[in-house]
Amino acid sequence: MLEKEEIIVLSKTDLLDADMVEDLKSQLEKKTGKKVFPISAPIGDGLAELQDELIKHIIKEELNVPKPDERVIIDLRDKKDDNDFVVTPE
């Protein structure tokens, strides 16, 4: 399996009291060694922080996109395949 970065999200935190959320977050961070993002979508808690973290990962991925002069262009217009077919009106 490929090694991928993980973002750990603790959802539905609106169903728990603040102390319980903090305790769960602390336990998860200690066990995983990663930052945990507690969120509650219905009331919007934690969404901005999660969004900021996701944007950081997207920007990092975009930095790995090949530069225009490194890209390979393959023109498929003139390629024919024996399995090609054409739909024509009867």
Backbone as a printed PyTorch tensor [residue, N CA C, xyz], in Angstrom:
tensor([[[  0.8380,  -1.1780,   0.0000],
         [  0.0000,   0.0000,   0.0000],
         [  0.8870,   1.2460,   0.0000]],

        [[  0.4910,   2.2380,  -0.7730],
         [  1.2650,   3.4620,  -0.8380],
         [  1.1910,   4.2170,   0.4800]],

        [[  2.2670,   4.8980,   0.7720],
         [  2.3070,   5.7050,   1.9870],
         [  1.6360,   7.0440,   1.7000]],

        [[  0.5420,   7.3290,   2.3710],
         [ -0.1910,   8.5740,   2.1700],
         [ -0.2760,   9.3220,   3.4840]],

        [[ -0.3330,  10.6350,   3.3630],
         [ -0.5090,  11.4510,   4.5570],
         [ -1.9400,  11.3010,   5.0550]],

        [[ -2.1110,  11.3630,   6.3480],
         [ -3.4330,  11.2510,   6.9480],
         [ -3.7820,  12.5340,   7.6790]],

        [[ -5.0340,  12.8660,   7.6070],
         [ -5.5730,  13.9600,   8.4070],
         [ -6.6540,  13.3290,   9.2740]],

        [[ -6.5020,  13.4390,  10.5690],
         [ -7.4370,  12.8040,  11.4960],
         [ -8.4760,  13.8260,  11.9390]],

        [[ -9.7470,  13.4630,  11.7100],
         [-10.8550,  14.3580,  12.0310],
         [-11.7580,  13.6700,  13.0500]],

        [[-12.0480,  14.3840,  14.1060],
         [-12.9840,  13.9090,  15.1240],
         [-14.2960,  14.6440,  14.8720]],

        [[-15.2810,  13.9230,  14.3400],
         [-16.5250,  14.5800,  13.9270],
         [-17.6330,  14.4270,  14.9660]],

        [[-18.7070,  15.1330,  14.7060],
         [-19.9030,  15.1210,  15.5740],
         [-19.6050,  15.6060,  16.9920]],

        [[-18.6690,  16.5290,  17.1030],
         [-18.2830,  17.0070,  18.4300],
         [-19.3830,  17.8210,  19.0960]],

        [[-20.4040,  18.2190,  18.3390],
         [-21.5220,  18.9390,  18.9540],
         [-22.3370,  18.0350,  19.8780]],

        [[-22.1240,  16.7210,  19.7600],
         [-22.8480,  15.7720,  20.6100],
         [-22.1420,  15.5250,  21.9430]],

        [[-20.9460,  16.0960,  22.1030],
         [-20.1500,  15.8870,  23.3200],
         [-19.9030,  17.2170,  24.0110]],

        [[-19.6020,  17.1530,  25.3070],
         [-19.2390,  18.4010,  25.9760],
         [-17.7740,  18.7310,  25.6740]],

        [[-17.3900,  19.9610,  25.8900],
         [-16.0640,  20.4650,  25.5260],
         [-14.9370,  19.6690,  26.1830]],

        [[-15.1160,  19.2940,  27.4550],
         [-14.0750,  18.5240,  28.1560],
         [-13.8580,  17.1600,  27.5050]],

        [[-14.9480,  16.5110,  27.1020],
         [-14.8450,  15.1970,  26.4780],
         [-14.1520,  15.3050,  25.1130]],

        [[-14.4920,  16.3400,  24.3610],
         [-13.8560,  16.5550,  23.0520],
         [-12.3610,  16.7470,  23.2360]],

        [[-11.9830,  17.5810,  24.1980],
         [-10.5630,  17.8460,  24.4340],
         [ -9.8340,  16.5860,  24.8860]],

        [[-10.4850,  15.7820,  25.7160],
         [ -9.8870,  14.5350,  26.1900],
         [ -9.6830,  13.5580,  25.0290]],

        [[-10.7100,  13.3850,  24.1880],
         [-10.5810,  12.4900,  23.0300],
         [ -9.4990,  12.9750,  22.0690]],

        [[ -9.4860,  14.2760,  21.8190],
         [ -8.4750,  14.8660,  20.9300],
         [ -7.0760,  14.5890,  21.4710]],

        [[ -6.8930,  14.8150,  22.7550],
         [ -5.5950,  14.6000,  23.3870],
         [ -5.1700,  13.1370,  23.2940]],

        [[ -6.0880,  12.2280,  23.5620],
         [ -5.7700,  10.7950,  23.4930],
         [ -5.3900,  10.3770,  22.0690]],

        [[ -6.1600,  10.8390,  21.0990],
         [ -5.8670,  10.4920,  19.7050],
         [ -4.5200,  11.0540,  19.2540]],

        [[ -4.2330,  12.2880,  19.6350],
         [ -2.9540,  12.8970,  19.2560],
         [ -1.7900,  12.1580,  19.8940]],

        [[ -1.9650,  11.7650,  21.1520],
         [ -0.9120,  11.0370,  21.8470],
         [ -0.6870,   9.6700,  21.1960]],

        [[ -1.7710,   8.9880,  20.8430],
         [ -1.6710,   7.6500,  20.2690],
         [ -1.1260,   7.6740,  18.8370]],

        [[ -1.5320,   8.6590,  18.0350],
         [ -1.1400,   8.6970,  16.6210],
         [  0.0910,   9.5580,  16.3510]],

        [[  0.3590,  10.4880,  17.2440],
         [  1.4550,  11.4240,  17.0050],
         [  1.1130,  12.4550,  15.9470]],

        [[ -0.1700,  12.5940,  15.6350],
         [ -0.6230,  13.5350,  14.6090],
         [ -1.6400,  14.4990,  15.1920]],

        [[ -1.7690,  15.6440,  14.5160],
         [ -2.7500,  16.6340,  14.9360],
         [ -4.1490,  16.1160,  14.6160]],

        [[ -5.0760,  16.3190,  15.5460],
         [ -6.4700,  15.8970,  15.3770],
         [ -7.3330,  17.1490,  15.2500]],

        [[ -8.2550,  17.1070,  14.2850],
         [ -9.1310,  18.2440,  14.0390],
         [-10.5540,  17.8940,  14.4680]],

        [[-10.9890,  18.4010,  15.6450],
         [-12.3690,  18.1750,  16.0630],
         [-13.2920,  19.1170,  15.2800]],

        [[-14.3690,  18.5680,  14.7120],
         [-15.2930,  19.4030,  13.9470],
         [-16.7340,  19.0830,  14.2940]],

        [[-17.5860,  20.0430,  14.0160],
         [-19.0320,  19.8580,  14.0580],
         [-19.5840,  20.5880,  12.8430]],

        [[-19.9460,  19.8430,  11.8210],
         [-20.4300,  20.4550,  10.5800],
         [-21.7090,  21.2700,  10.7800]],

        [[-22.7030,  20.7650,  11.5310],
         [-23.9490,  21.5350,  11.6480],
         [-23.7610,  22.9280,  12.2550]],

        [[-22.8510,  23.0470,  13.2040],
         [-22.6540,  24.3690,  13.8180],
         [-21.3720,  25.0470,  13.3440]],

        [[-20.5880,  24.3700,  12.5040],
         [-19.4240,  24.9870,  11.8840],
         [-18.1640,  25.0140,  12.7200]],

        [[-18.1660,  24.4000,  13.8800],
         [-16.9660,  24.4090,  14.7270],
         [-15.8370,  23.6080,  14.0950]],

        [[-14.6480,  24.1860,  14.0520],
         [-13.4470,  23.5000,  13.6040],
         [-13.2830,  23.4010,  12.0980]],

        [[-14.2690,  23.8370,  11.3400],
         [-14.1980,  23.6890,   9.8890],
         [-13.1290,  24.5790,   9.2580]],

        [[-12.9540,  25.7820,   9.7710],
         [-11.9500,  26.6860,   9.2100],
         [-10.5430,  26.1120,   9.3870]],

        [[-10.2680,  25.5540,  10.5710],
         [ -8.9500,  24.9740,  10.8310],
         [ -8.7030,  23.7610,   9.9240]],

        [[ -9.7270,  22.9350,   9.7540],
         [ -9.6010,  21.7720,   8.8760],
         [ -9.4000,  22.2180,   7.4320]],

        [[-10.1430,  23.2130,   7.0080],
         [-10.0080,  23.7320,   5.6480],
         [ -8.5950,  24.2680,   5.4200]],

        [[ -8.0510,  25.0020,   6.3750],
         [ -6.6840,  25.5300,   6.2490],
         [ -5.6750,  24.3960,   6.0900]],

        [[ -5.8560,  23.3240,   6.8550],
         [ -4.9440,  22.1850,   6.7740],
         [ -5.0620,  21.4900,   5.4180]],

        [[ -6.2690,  21.3290,   4.9340],
         [ -6.4730,  20.7090,   3.6190],
         [ -5.8380,  21.5450,   2.5120]],

        [[ -5.9690,  22.8550,   2.6080],
         [ -5.3690,  23.7440,   1.6020],
         [ -3.8550,  23.6010,   1.6090]],

        [[ -3.2470,  23.4660,   2.7730],
         [ -1.7950,  23.2630,   2.8460],
         [ -1.3890,  22.0120,   2.0770]],

        [[ -2.1700,  20.9390,   2.2040],
         [ -1.8570,  19.6850,   1.5150],
         [ -2.0650,  19.8160,   0.0130]],

        [[ -3.0950,  20.5350,  -0.3880],
         [ -3.3540,  20.7330,  -1.8140],
         [ -2.2200,  21.5380,  -2.4350]],

        [[ -1.8010,  22.5880,  -1.7760],
         [ -0.7200,  23.4280,  -2.3040],
         [  0.5590,  22.6100,  -2.4100]],

        [[  0.8410,  21.7560,  -1.4070],
         [  2.0330,  20.9210,  -1.4470],
         [  1.9760,  19.9810,  -2.6510]],

        [[  0.8020,  19.4010,  -2.9210],
         [  0.6410,  18.5120,  -4.0660],
         [  0.8310,  19.2680,  -5.3690]],

        [[  0.3190,  20.4900,  -5.4470],
         [  0.4580,  21.2770,  -6.6650],
         [  1.9120,  21.6040,  -6.9510]],

        [[  2.7180,  21.7230,  -5.9010],
         [  4.1340,  22.0050,  -6.0970],
         [  4.8440,  20.8360,  -6.7660]],

        [[  4.2660,  19.6330,  -6.6880],
         [  4.8590,  18.4500,  -7.2960],
         [  4.4190,  18.2240,  -8.7390]],

        [[  3.5490,  19.1040,  -9.2530],
         [  3.0870,  18.9840, -10.6390],
         [  4.2420,  19.3600, -11.5610]],

        [[  4.4800,  18.5750, -12.6050],
         [  5.5910,  18.9050, -13.5170],
         [  5.4200,  20.2850, -14.1430]],

        [[  6.5330,  20.9330, -14.4090],
         [  6.5230,  22.2290, -15.0630],
         [  6.0940,  22.0420, -16.5150]],

        [[  5.5540,  23.0810, -17.1660],
         [  5.0940,  22.9290, -18.5490],
         [  6.1480,  22.3610, -19.4980]],

        [[  7.4050,  22.7450, -19.3310],
         [  8.4410,  22.2510, -20.2330],
         [  8.8400,  20.7990, -19.9270]],

        [[  8.3650,  20.2360, -18.8030],
         [  8.6550,  18.8520, -18.4430],
         [  7.5220,  17.9110, -18.8600]],

        [[  6.4020,  18.4610, -19.3130],
         [  5.2440,  17.6460, -19.6480],
         [  5.4160,  17.0000, -21.0180]],

        [[  4.8380,  15.8330, -21.1540],
         [  4.8620,  15.1070, -22.4160],
         [  3.4880,  15.2430, -23.0580]],

        [[  3.4670,  15.6670, -24.2980],
         [  2.2080,  15.8160, -25.0190],
         [  2.0850,  14.6670, -26.0010]],

        [[  0.9920,  13.9410, -25.9190],
         [  0.7280,  12.8350, -26.8310],
         [ -0.5130,  13.2000, -27.6300]],

        [[ -0.3520,  13.3240, -28.9310],
         [ -1.4680,  13.6750, -29.8060],
         [ -2.1540,  12.3870, -30.2410]],

        [[ -3.3630,  12.1730, -29.7800],
         [ -4.0840,  10.9410, -30.0810],
         [ -5.0180,  11.0800, -31.2940]],

        [[ -5.0480,  12.2360, -31.9100],
         [ -5.9720,  12.4370, -33.0280],
         [ -5.6810,  11.5170, -34.2040]],

        [[ -4.4060,  11.2250, -34.4660],
         [ -4.0450,  10.4060, -35.6110],
         [ -3.8740,   8.9280, -35.2500]],

        [[ -4.1020,   8.5760, -34.0150],
         [ -3.9510,   7.1850, -33.5940],
         [ -5.2180,   6.4130, -33.9610]],

        [[ -5.0480,   5.2620, -34.5730],
         [ -6.1820,   4.4020, -34.9170],
         [ -6.0840,   3.1210, -34.1040]],

        [[ -7.2300,   2.6410, -33.7090],
         [ -7.3080,   1.4170, -32.9260],
         [ -8.2630,   0.4710, -33.6500]],

        [[ -7.9150,  -0.7900, -33.7360],
         [ -8.7690,  -1.7670, -34.3910],
         [-10.1340,  -1.8740, -33.7360]],

        [[-10.2340,  -1.4550, -32.5140],
         [-11.5080,  -1.5460, -31.7810],
         [-12.3520,  -0.2850, -31.8960]],

        [[-11.8730,   0.7120, -32.6400],
         [-12.6380,   1.9450, -32.8350],
         [-13.9140,   1.6450, -33.6200]],

        [[-14.9590,   2.4170, -33.3610],
         [-16.1830,   2.3040, -34.1390],
         [-16.7760,   3.6840, -34.3280]],

        [[-17.6190,   3.7950, -35.3160],
         [-18.2750,   5.0560, -35.6320],
         [-19.7680,   4.8130, -35.6460]],

        [[-20.5030,   5.6960, -35.0030],
         [-21.9480,   5.6000, -34.9990],
         [-22.4630,   6.5050, -36.1130]],

        [[-23.2460,   5.9220, -37.0360],
         [-23.8120,   6.7030, -38.1460],
         [-25.3150,   6.5450, -38.1400]],

        [[-26.0320,   7.5390, -38.6560],
         [-27.4980,   7.4150, -38.7190],
         [-27.8870,   6.4020, -39.8020]],

        [[-28.9770,   5.7270, -39.6100],
         [-29.4300,   4.7330, -40.6010],
         [-30.2690,   5.3840, -41.6710]]])
